[in-house]
Amino acid sequence: MRHFGLDSQRALWFLCRMAKIFKSWDVDQLVLLPPSVHELVPAGHLAHFVRDLVRDSLDVSAILKTYTEDRGFPPYDPTMMVALLLYAYCQGLYASRRIAKACQERVDVMAVTARQTPDFRTISDFRKRHLPALGGLFTQVLQLCQQAGLVSLGHVALDGTKIRANASKHKAMSYRRMKTAEPELAAEVAQWLAKAAASDAREDKAYGVDRRGDELPEWVTNKQHRLEKIRAAKAALEADAQDDARAKKRKDENHADRPRRGRPVQHPPGTPHDRAQRNFTDPDSRIMKARDGFIQGYNAQAAVDADHQVIVAQGLTNQASDAHQLEPMLAHIRSNTGRQARELSADAGYCSEHNLKALNRRHVRGYVATGRQPHGAASATGARKTVPRTRVHAMQIRLRRAGHRSRYRFRKQVVEPVFGQIKHGRGFRQFLLRGVSQVAGEWSLVCSAHNVLKLAGARG
């Protein structure tokens, strides 16, 4: 090398660089042996965990027993479909089209399905057909979390969150608007029907009676369909109002000896209030106030264990208020886990004499806010005036005495992060199904996926 000149050394260096060996990149190379699904993603991946969890630990017999027909093309394995849905929800994939696309493009999903590719219609139909059984998986997953030591029920935080329904709030109409729109639309439809009949008569005279001309024009059919929807929604609101009037009448009869308080009745009993609304797309959904304004949605409930943020009870309602949900959630905690929580914290939406009495009857020490907690305040007593010698007054004293050391402080750091993980982390901001029973099953599946992730995180 020392006999070479400078130019020769540069030439040798260049030749060495040109002779660098790279790994082969032959996209047309065929695989001699088919790869195993266990090799698609690394060992210990969440895809392996969810697949094996459904296959080995969950009971899906409620789904399997529905397949009794021997004829026809063999369907996809229901156990695989359950694992696919559960893993997709863990990954923030909820729409059937996105799940079907992931089956073709994502190797982690292929590790769950063994490279099978059900189309979006198959996934959607499977979810709708077996939604009650899929919702029942929540209890099984929760029991596995209990066995893993993730649930102690020492302190449980309860809260609700508003989630958009699969319907637009602009597709709702108030009862006042229905009363004015129905006669206007009926007169308009009658006028157009008369015009259509006159037009049919002219066409019969011009083209002959043997030519088709009896179909209504599209612009008439659409108006007629809207009129039918308005009448059906109006009848439903009136039926609900009559049910409420009968229930109120029974309550008044039970308390006939008590003096009547409050403002006089503004409209007759059994008739809907003018502000009562009904949505044409999803009649079970309601207008609710959320952080970003008013939405057409549902009120999803969750009770979360403080140790590992495992959801121990869940529910869904179309009532915007949380006041009537505390006692049912306490019952769900007992039925799901076999025992009751020792402590429970909840915000001011759950504060009432009835709810505090229910906590005392079930021997649960409650920490329920009696008012909104101002920023930086020591307790969640707010400016609410309470009546002495009531449970609400006693709760206000309990929270005020403890100050910053109150057990109520666990509420925000236990249940609020769970809603953040579901809505922001995994992007579940709107339900896909419609109807309160269908949406309740969908929320149960979302909560099951959350607990599966907590169970997977405890493996290490």
Summary of the structure (lengths in Angstrom):
residues: 460
radius of gyration: 31.0
end to end distance: 56.8
largest distance: 120.4
contacts: 1318
relative contact order: 0.13
helix: 52%
strand: 11%
